[in-house]
Amino acid sequence: MNEWNIQSRAHACQACTQPFADQQHYHTLLLEQGALLCRTDICEPCWQKQSAETTRDQAGFISHWQGVYEAPAAQPVEAIPKDTAETILRKLIEQNDPSHAPAAFILAVMLERKRILKVKEQFKREGQRVFVYEHPKTGDIFTIADPNLHLNQLEAVQQDVAHLLEHGLNPPATVSDQPAPASESGSHPENGSTLEAVTAPSVN
């Protein structure tokens, strides 16, 4: 099972369709609907119309949390955007390639340690542990399965992640391209330190 997903925060209540105002409090529900994990964002008035007990009794209920809506700011267009751990993670999830599952998990853990992502929930689905991360600034949620890495797999995955951080995802091939030296494969200027053995994220 390839349990990867990014779902963006809604800009309006999905119950009454009223647009969210900047700094308005809202509620997020995560539900399992068939093979999909779906989020619903609703405003405080709509939330008050239903009790917490009723919400948790919904079919497929997984989790609920509160957030504060931040109106998106205009972003300057970069001529040559630079890949970061976050943009690479987004690209890996968009590609939906199972071979990148270990690298995606490592990147998510790195971003959680940098407090760029926050673990909102973890649960098991078909015997596999799944983490739900939230990006506090954008409200996006990332659903990423634990690939259950073994110690003898970590070195190869760390090298893969270091290469992605150094060169980006699918960089254009050139004659001068050379594999990264083994001594540099476990570090990157963005990290500032060697990648450590992965431990399970903690739910905050």
C-alpha positions, 0 to 999 in steps of 0.5 A: 500500500502506497499511503501518501497524500497531501490535502490543502486547507480549504479557504471556506467552510465546507459546511456552509461555504462561508469564506474563512477570514484571516486568523479565524478559528476552524476545525479539521476532521480526517475521515476514512472514505473507502480507500481514501483519507479525506479532510473537511474544514469547517467554521466554528459556528458550524462546529457548534451545531454538532457535538464532539460525540456525534462527530466521533461517531461518524463512519470512518472518523480518524481524527479532529483538531483545531487550527487558525486560518492564515490568509495566503500572502502574495509570493514573489516569483523566483526566476530559479526556485531552489529545491528544499526538503519541503519542496522535494517531499511535495514532489515525491508525493506528487510523483507517487513512486513507491520506490521513493517511499523511504526517502519521503518518510525520512524527509517528513521526519527531518521537517518534523524535527525542524518544526516545519511539519507537526505530527497531528495523528498516527494510526494503523491501516492494513497493518501499516503505521500511517502518520498525519503531518500538518504544515502549521503555516499553510494548513496542508496535511501530509499523510505518509506511511512508515516504510518500516526501515531496517538498520541495514537499509538506512545507509542507502536511504540516507544517501538517496535523501542527501543526493535529493537535497544536493541535486533536487529531484530528477535534475537534468543530466549533463556530461559533468554529472558525477555521483556524490562522494561517499564521505558527503552522502550523509550531510547537506548544508541545509541540514547542518549535520549528518542524517541520524538513524530514524526514530518514530515521530511523536504526536504533539 
